[in-house]
Amino acid sequence: MMSLGFNINVAMVVRIGIGLLFIVIGNFMSQIRQNYFFGVRTPWTLANETVWKKIHRIGGFSFMIEGIILIISSFFIGIIALVLFIAAIGIATFYPTIYSYI
């Protein structure tokens, strides 16, 4: 994409933006109260306030790590960036859910 004479890599800008979004969401996750609309809503987290707080603290940390990995992966090209992107999202999403069961 050419904008004002500068060559902009849109894919890299989008990946950096998504990484920043995950960092912001991760920072916010540890502060939310128990509810039925936002957060890790498993039967175990909804049944117990302590489990809710613990899972969202861990989930917030994993989302922030995921955001950092996504920002780093934006500087790679090809299959390496795709693998880092998918692995980071998968781990950050499933880790808090599995941990809430344990």
C-alpha positions as CSV (number, residue, x, y, z in Angstrom):
1,M,0.0,0.0,0.0
2,M,1.4,3.4,-1.0
3,S,0.3,6.3,1.2
4,L,1.9,9.7,0.8
5,G,4.8,8.0,-1.0
6,F,5.6,5.6,1.9
7,N,5.4,1.8,1.4
8,I,3.3,0.5,4.3
9,N,3.1,-3.2,5.2
10,V,-0.5,-3.5,6.2
11,A,-0.2,-7.1,7.5
12,M,2.5,-6.0,9.9
13,V,0.5,-3.0,11.1
14,V,-2.5,-5.2,11.7
15,R,-0.5,-7.8,13.6
16,I,1.0,-5.1,15.8
17,G,-2.5,-3.6,16.4
18,I,-3.9,-7.0,17.4
19,G,-0.9,-7.5,19.7
20,L,-1.5,-4.2,21.4
21,L,-5.2,-5.0,21.7
22,F,-4.4,-8.3,23.5
23,I,-2.1,-6.4,25.8
24,V,-4.8,-4.0,26.7
25,I,-7.4,-6.8,27.1
26,G,-5.0,-8.7,29.3
27,N,-4.4,-5.8,31.5
28,F,-8.1,-5.3,31.9
29,M,-9.0,-9.0,32.5
30,S,-7.5,-9.1,36.0
31,Q,-9.8,-6.2,37.1
32,I,-13.2,-7.4,35.9
33,R,-15.8,-8.7,38.3
34,Q,-17.6,-12.0,38.0
35,N,-20.3,-11.7,35.3
36,Y,-22.0,-13.7,32.5
37,F,-20.9,-11.5,29.6
38,F,-17.1,-11.0,29.6
39,G,-14.3,-13.2,30.6
40,V,-13.6,-16.9,31.0
41,R,-17.1,-18.2,31.7
42,T,-16.8,-21.8,32.6
43,P,-19.0,-23.6,35.2
44,W,-16.1,-23.5,37.6
45,T,-15.4,-19.8,37.3
46,L,-19.0,-18.8,37.5
47,A,-19.6,-21.0,40.6
48,N,-16.8,-19.6,42.7
49,E,-15.6,-16.0,43.1
50,T,-12.0,-17.0,44.1
51,V,-11.6,-19.2,41.1
52,W,-12.9,-16.4,38.9
53,K,-10.3,-14.0,40.2
54,K,-7.5,-16.5,40.0
55,I,-8.3,-17.5,36.4
56,H,-8.7,-14.0,35.2
57,R,-5.4,-13.0,36.8
58,I,-3.7,-15.9,35.0
59,G,-5.7,-15.2,31.8
60,G,-4.7,-11.6,31.8
61,F,-1.1,-12.4,32.1
62,S,-1.3,-15.0,29.3
63,F,-3.1,-12.5,27.1
64,M,-0.4,-9.9,27.7
65,I,2.3,-12.5,26.9
66,E,0.3,-13.3,23.7
67,G,0.2,-9.7,22.7
68,I,4.0,-9.4,23.1
69,I,4.5,-12.6,21.0
70,L,2.1,-11.2,18.3
71,I,4.1,-8.0,18.1
72,I,7.3,-9.9,17.8
73,S,5.8,-12.2,15.2
74,S,4.8,-9.2,13.1
75,F,8.5,-8.7,12.2
76,F,8.8,-12.3,10.8
77,I,7.5,-13.2,7.4
78,G,6.0,-16.4,5.9
79,I,5.1,-19.5,7.8
80,I,7.1,-18.6,10.9
81,A,4.8,-15.6,11.6
82,L,1.7,-17.7,11.0
83,V,2.8,-20.4,13.3
84,L,3.7,-17.9,16.1
85,F,0.4,-16.1,15.6
86,I,-1.8,-19.3,15.8
87,A,0.2,-20.8,18.6
88,A,0.1,-17.7,20.7
89,I,-3.7,-17.3,20.3
90,G,-4.3,-21.0,21.0
91,I,-2.2,-21.1,24.1
92,A,-3.5,-17.8,25.5
93,T,-7.1,-18.9,24.9
94,F,-7.0,-22.5,26.1
95,Y,-4.6,-22.2,29.0
96,P,-7.0,-20.3,31.3
97,T,-9.9,-22.5,30.4
98,I,-8.0,-25.7,31.1
99,Y,-6.5,-24.2,34.3
100,S,-10.0,-23.3,35.5
101,Y,-10.9,-27.0,35.4
102,I,-7.8,-28.0,37.4
